[in-house]
Amino acid sequence: MWNDKALTVTCKQCSNRVLIKETILDKKVGALVCNFCVEKTMREAEKARKLAEQQPPKVYYTCTNCNYKFTRSINFVFSGVCFYCGKYGVTRDDDTTKTKIGPSHRSILDY
């Protein structure tokens, strides 16, 4: 008969020797993982989820000159100049409309 108190295995994530009764078969890893590593992974996932909820929503932009697409926070003050090509002509991509951002006139340097 096996004595489960004396039977130890190595955790595949932290490489510590733990009792077999303190392990869980993790399907992602495909091996036995200790309870501490499972709890640590769950805490990290919870922190990442809370951080994602706290971030302000994103605004999507597209440059009409070079078709560069990028996002910024809704709180970001945007001048209308494309970060990639340096020209005016960036549109804010909303669900229904595309709003052009920047000055209404073009500079002679834009041609």
N, C-alpha and C positions, 0 to 999 in steps of 0.2 A: 504494500500500500504506500502511496506517495504521501510524504509529509509536506503539505503546501506551505508551512511556515518556514521550512528550510530551503525550498526551491526558489532560486533567484534567477532572473533573466536580465539582459541588458536592454535598456530603453534605446530605441533607434533614433530618437531625437537628441537626447542629452547624454547618452552613453553611460548613464549611471546604472549601477546594479540595484535592482529593486525586487521585492517579493512579487511572485507571479500574481498573487491575489490583488496587488496594487497596480495592475496594468489593464489596459483596454486595447483591443484589436482595432487599430485605426485603418479604415479602408483606403484613405488617401495615401498613407505611408505604406500600407500593405504589411505592417508588422505590429508588434506589441509596443505600446507607448505608455509611459507611466502616467498616473493620474495628475501629477504636478504639471507635466507638459500639456496635457489636455486642458486643464484649467487655465494655464498661461495662454494658450492659443485662443481660448474662448474670451478671456479678458482683452486680448489684443484686438480681436474681431469686434468686440463691443465698443472699445475706444475708437476704432476706425469708423464704425457706424455713427457714433455720436459726433465725431468730428465732421463727417460728411453732412450731417443734419444742420450743423451750426454755420456752415459756409453759406454766404449769400448766393442767390441764383446767378447763373451765367447769362451773358448776352452774346449772341453769335453775330459775327461780322464777316463780310466778304468784300474783297477789293475788286472793283470792276475793271481795273487795268491789268492786273496779273493773276486774278482769281485766287489769291491767297485767302484762306479761311482761318479764322482764329476766334477765340472766345476771351472775354474779360468779365470780371465781376460787375454786377449791376452798379456798384458804387464807384467804378473807375471813371475818371473824367477823361474823355477821349477827344483828341484834337481833330481827327478826321484824316490824318496822314497814315498811309499804309506802313506798317512796320517792316515789310519786306521790300517794296519797291520805292517807298518814300514819296509817293504821289497822292494827291487828293483823289477821291472817288470811292471811298469805302462806304458800303451800305450796311445798315443794321438789318439783319434777317429776323423779322418777327414772323409769327405764324401766318399772318394774312398779307402783310405789306413789306416792301423793302424801302426803307427810309435812307436817303442819301445824307451823309454826314460830311461837314466841311464847308469851306467858303463856296459861294455861288459863282465866283469868277475863277478863271484859270490863269495861272501865271505863264509868262512867255517861256519859262524854263520847263513847263510841263509838256511841251510839244516835241 
